[in-house]
């Protein structure tokens, strides 16, 4: 079938795993990816990754191996599988360097940028799940949903009260049902995303000081910049009802909140929707499984399978995000709750401004620390920033990001090929700042008090959710569901949050990627792995 039908023709072929066979499998992969509508650059990168992995399987086998190639569509999801019998040869473990590990990184696989490796019943398997091209862009779908909700709501508000009440009796139960689906998926999805992400970082000790420094600086920067944003902007939103909770009482509440992150049992956080406790348990579980390594291989396989199943369910739900936004906004209009959107608009505008200012300040800080020209640094960062700003996609900016870091900023290849894909998955300063500021606007809109402990909770939750955001379509919708529940903002605010996120996402993505490049310059310099001559070259 052609690309227009958005499906993959079912195919099954067996090919000997030799030089000619690898070439044939690469051609079959290219044909399947072309059918799936995969971007040409991504197609080339995936072919190179798969060819390298197949070469590892061939070299590690003591006898002739036949590889099975399969592709098709299951329940609307396209898949490509390559399977070869033999001893376990995990590409991440077999790759000799970090550049090789990049090609088969499960972190990239979570973001839809790399194959997924598994081993079961004596068979090595690679699986790819090409993203489904959409004839109407998600942005356009959301804009149409917002405009449609506004138009239908305006018509219903002009009709008699009885008609509005009848419409509300139909719309509100639909909204409640959709919220129930999201809340049921949100907790498990965040838990699995964080836990699985930690497991697939691999053995941190093998990454040495590079991994430790990069990870610690990533985490520190996210929470530091979100906290500074809070100090600068929270006073713009603070309602009078929240101004009294300061001093000793606030310190006691914050202390209790921090200790409250530790759950009393393993089920209560999911039942109550306590995102901080869910993320805490996910971090603990991920670290335990990471330390146990092969001793927990069966549990890791099970966790990976459950994670894939939950993400697949979320992908199905994400196809109807526009419907959810339509129903949510229409429900708000029928309840006459949209009479004053000042707080939401203020949060949206300030979030956009913060996401523009932070990359500039981060680049200025990097240029001052490195003693290089600030305008020159900005010129080198600009191409990647513009791609991310125009597409709201870190995936689209990946190749330019890698090239800029290595060839224009002088960052060592060892750092680039580890930290760039890792950073695009977890170093989301723009996401943390955007979540935080938009939550302030929604809290003001709904009259939710914002004392100091609430603000601290917002900073922690926004930062953790930015790191934990599931890299699947609709992942941000899950994050807003969790964030608003944690902050005591009414569930119907999710529609406004997603509507605001339509615009804010462009700025959050470009902010995160630009700050990542500046951060990697500083990290490379501290590690003595920065080519200053190349950095200073125009």
N, C-alpha and C positions, 0 to 999 in steps of 0.2 A: 504494500500500500504506500501511497505517497505521503508527503509531509502534511498535506492539507487535512488528512483524515485523523491525524494526531494519534496513530496507533502504529505498532510494529508488527509486521507480518511474522507469523509463527515460523520458526526455523530451528532445525536440529541437525548438526553436522559433526562427524568425528574426523579429526585430523591428526596425523602423527606429529609429535612435538619435536621436530627437527628444524633446521634453518628454513627450509621451504615451507614447512607447516606453520612456523611462527609468522612468516610473511603472509600466508593465506589467511590465518586467523586475524591478522591485523587488517587485511582488506575486508574481511567479513565484518569486523568491528566497525570499520569506517562506514561501510554501507548501512549498518544498523543505526549508527549515530546520525548519519545523514537523513535516514528515514524519520528519526525522532526529532529532527529539527535542531540538533545541537549546533551551537556556534562554532565556526570554523577553527578559531583559536583553541577553544576547549577540546575540539575533536582531535587536533594535532597533539595537544598535551596528553590527553587520555590514551591515544595510540602509543605514544612513547612510553607512558607508564606501564601499560599492559605488556608491551613488547619486552620491557626490562624484567617484569615479573615472570613472564613466560620463560625468558632466558634463565632466570634463577631456578625455576622448576626443572628445566631441561638439564642444566649443569649439575643439579643436585640429585638427579636420578641415576641409578646404576643400570637401568635397562631401558629399552625403548618404551615410551609412554605415548598413549593416544589421548588427546585432549578433546573434550566434548564441548561444542559451542551451541548455545541455545539462546534464543531471543523470542520475544512475544509481548503480549499484554494480558495482565491479570487484573480483573476488577478495575479496569481503567488505568492501571499503572504499568508503564513500560519497564521491561527488565532485559538485561543481557547477562548471561552466565557463561563462565568458562571453568571447566572442571577437569582435573587431571589426577589419577590415582598415584599413590606413592607415599613416602614418608612426609611428615609435616615439614614444610618449608615456608615459614612466615616471612613475607618480604621485608617487614620492618626489622626483623632480627637478622636476616641475611644481608640486608643492604650494608655496604661497607662504610658509608658516610651519611651525614645528615642530608645531603642533597638527594641521595637515594631514598632515604626515609621519607622525604617530602612527597615522593611520587606515590607512596602507598600509605600515607598517613591517614589514620582513622578520623583524626580531627577534620581533615579535608573531606573525608567521606561523609561525615555528618553534615557538612555544608554543601554536599552534592557536587564536590569538585574532584573526587577521587574514587577508585574502586574500593569495594569492601571485601576483605579477606576473611575466610573461615576455613576450618578443617574439621571434618566429621566423617566417621566410618572409613578412614583411610583415604579420603579424597580432599585434595587442595582445591579450593573454590574461590573464584573472583566473581563478584556481582556488581553490576552498575545499574543505576536507576535514573535514566535520563529525565530531566525535567520536562514536563509537558508544555509545549509551546501554546500560547493562548492567542486566539485571533483578536480578542479585545484585551488590552493591557489591564492588569489589576488596578492601576491608578485610574484609568478611564471608567472601569466598572464601579469603583468606589465613588467617584465623582457623580456618575449617573445615579447611584443609589442615594447619595445625599440630596441631589437636586430633585429626584423623584419623591423622596420623603417630604421635602419642603413643599413641593407642589401639592401632593395629596393631603398633607396636613393643613395647608392653607385652605383648600377646598372644604375639608371636613369642619374646620373651625368656623367657616362661614355658614354652615348649615345649622339647623335647629339643635338644641341641646340633646334631645332624644336620639338623634342620628349619631351625634358624637359619642354618646354613651354606648350605643350599640356597637359602633366601630371599636371603641376602647375595649369592650367585652370580648371582641374577637382578637384584637392585636395583643393585648396584655398577656393572655395565656400563651400565645405563640412566643412572645418575648421571654416569658418565664421558662418555657421548655428549652429554648435555645440557650439561655443562661445556665440551665441545669446541665446541658451537654458540655458546655465549656468548663464549668466548675468541676464536673466529674473527671475531665481529662487534664485540667490544669495542674493539680497536685502531682499525680503520677508522672506527668510529662516533665515537669521541672526537676523532680527527683531523679528520674532516669537520665535526663540530659546532663545534669551536673555529675552524677556518679559515673556515667559512661564516658564523659569527657575526661575525667581524672584518670580512669583506667587506661584510656587510649593515649595519654601522654607518654606512656611507657615507663621504663625504669628511669626515674629522675636522676639517679646517681650516674647513669651512663651519659647523661647530658652534661655532667660536670658543672663547673662554675658558670658557664654560659646560661644553662637552663635555670639555675637557681636565681641568678641576678635578673634575668629577663622576667621571670615569673613574679618575683618580689616587686620589681619596679612597676610592672603592669598593674598589679593589685594596689600598690601604694598610690599610683597616679590616679586611678579611677576614683578611689574614695577621697583622696585629698582634693581633687578638683571639684568633685560633687559637693564636698563640705564647704569649700570656698564659695561655690555658687550659692549654697544655702545662706551663708553669712551675708552675701551681697544682695540677695533677692527676697529672702523670706519676709523682710520688713515691709516690702511692697504689698504683700498679701495678707499679713497678719490681721485677723478679725479681733475685735475687742475681747471677745469671749475667751481667747486663748492667751491673752497678754499676762494674766496673773500667775500662770504656772511657771515660776522661775525660782532661782535660788536653791535652798536646801531641798525643798519639795521636789523640784525638777531633777536634782542630782539623784535623789532617792528613787524616783521613777525610772530614770535612765539606768541606774544600777540594777533595779529589778527587771527591766526590760532585757538587759544583756544576759542576766542569769536565766531569764525566761526563755532564751533561745534553746536551752537544753530541755527536750520534751520529757514528760513523765512516763510516756509509753510510746510505742511505735505507730499506733493507729490514730491517736488523738489529733496530731497535726494535720492529717489528711481529712479527718472528719470536720475539723474546725477551719480548715483552709489557712493555717498558720504557715506562711511561706518561709519565714526565718527558720522555724524549726524543721521544716521540710528540707531546706537547703543545708542546714547543719547536719542532719542525718545523712543526706546524700554525700556530703564531703567526707564524713566519717566512714561510710560504707565504701566509697571509692578508694580512700587511702588504705583501708584494711585489705581490700582485694588487690590493690597495687603492690602492697608489701608481700602478700602471700604468693603472688605470681602464679606459677603453674599449679600450686597446691589448690587453687580455687578455680581451675580451668573450667570445670563443669558449671559452676555458678556464674562465671563470667560469660560463658556461652548462652546460658539461660537469660541472663540480664540483657545481653545484646539482642537476643530474639524478642524479648518483651519490649525493649526500647524501640526496635524496628516496628513492632506491631502498633505501639501507641503512636509513634510518629506517623505511621501510615493512616491511622484513624484521624489524626489531626490534619493530615494532608487532604483527606476527604472532606472534613469539616471546613477547611480553608477555602474550598471551592465555592462555598456559600457565604463567604464573609460579607459580600455586598448585600445579600439578603438580610443578614444579621444587622448590618448598619441601617438598612432601610427600616426594619421593624423597630429597632431600638430608638432611632430618631423620631419615627412616627409616634411611638408610645410616649416619648417625652413631649411632643407637640400636643398630643391629645390630653395630656395631664396639665397642660398650660404651664410647663416648667421652664420654657425657653424665653421668658419675658425679659431676662437680663443676662446676656452672655459675656458681660464685661470681664469677669474673672477668667473665663476660658480663653477669650481672645487675648487678654493680657498674658496669660501663661504661654499661649502659643507664640506670640511675638517675642516675649523675653526668652523662651526656649530657643527660637531661631537665632536671636541675637547672641546668646551664650555660645551656641554651636558655631557661630562665625568668629567670635572673639577668641575662644580658647585655642584654635589652631594657630592664630597669629601670635598670641602670647607665648605659646609653646615653642614656636619657631624662633621668636625673639630670645627666649631663655636659652635655647640651644645655640644660637649664634653668639650670644654673649659668653656662654661657658666655653665654647670652642674657639672664640675670637676670630670669627669669619664674618663676612659681609651679610647683614640681615636681608637686604634686597635680593642678593644672589641666592640665599637659601629659599626665600619665597618663590623666586622664579623656578627653582628646581622642584619645589613641592607642588606648584600650581597645576601641571598636567594631570597628575593623579587625582588631585582635589576636584578638578572640573569634571573628570569622568565619573567620580563617585557622586558629585552633586547633581549631574544631569541624569544619572541612571538610578540612584538610590540603591546601588548594588555593589557590595564589596567584591563579589565574584567577577563582575565586569571590569573592575579596576585591578584585579590580581596581577595580571601580566605586566601592566605598566608600573605597578607598585614594586614588583620584584626588580624590574629593569632600572627604575629610578634609584632604589636603595643601593644596588650593587654598582651600577655604572656611572651614576651622577653624584651620589652622596658618599661614595667611597667606603661603604659598610662591607665588612668581610662576608664572603659567600657563606661561610660556616654559620654566621648569625642570620643572614638573610633567609636562607632556605629552611631554617628552623623557626625563626621568630615572626616572619611575615605571615605565613599561614596560621600559626598559633595566635598571633595578634589579631588577625581579621576575624577569628572565631571568638576571642575572649576580651580583647583590649578595646572595649566599646565605651570610650569616654562620652562620646556624643549620645549614646543610648542612655547612659546613666543620668546625664544632665537633662536630657529631654524628658525622661520618665519623671524625674524629680520636679522639674518646673511645671510640667503639665498637671501633675498631681496637685501642686499648689493652687493652680487655677481652678481645678475641679473642686477642691476643698472649699475655696472661697465661694464658688457658685452654689454649692449645696449647704453653705453655712456650717461647715465642719470646723471645730476649734483646732487651732494649730499651735499648741504649747510646745515648749522646747523638746520634751520627750517625743512628741509626734514628729517633729522635724528630724530628730535623730533617727527615728524609725524610717522615715521617708528616705533619708540619705543611705542608710544601710540596705533597705529593701531595693531601692532603685539601682544601687551599685551591684548588688548580688544578682538581680534579675538581668541587668545588662550583660553580666558575665554568663549567666545561666540561660539566656534566651535561646530557646530551641531553634537550630538553624534550618527550619522548614517553613514553607509558606503558612502564614497565620501564627507564627511563633510570637510576634509582638502582641497579637490579640490575647493569647494565653497570659503573657506577662502583665498586661493591663488588668485582666481579670484578677490575677493574684495580687497585684499592687493595690488596687482599690479595696479589695477585701481586707488586706492587712491594715490599711489606713482608716477603715471605717467609713469610706465614701460609698454611697448607695450604688447598687449593682447596675442601675440603669445608666450610670455615668460612662459605662464601657463604650456605648455608642458614640458619645461625644469624644471620648479618648481616641477611638479608632479613626473618627473623622478628622480630628486634629493631627493624628499621626500620618495621615495621607500626605500632608505638606511637610511636617516636621521630620519625617523619615529621610528626606533628601539631605537635610542639614545634619542630622545625627550621623548618617553614614559617612559623609565627607569629613566631618569633624573627627570621627574615630580614626579614619585612615591617615589623615594629615598629621594628627597627634602621634600616631604610631611611627611615622617616618622620623619625626623629630626625636621621639624617645629612643629609637634604635640608633640614631647618631650619637646620643649621649651614652647609651649602654656600650656601643662599640668603642667609644673613646675611653671609657673606664676600663675596658678589657684589653686595651692596646690593640684593637683590631679595626681601626679606622684609618683609611688611606687619606691623609689630610691633603696631599697633593692633588688627588682626584677631586676631593670635596671643594677645594679652593679654585679649581679650574672651571672657567665659564663654559 
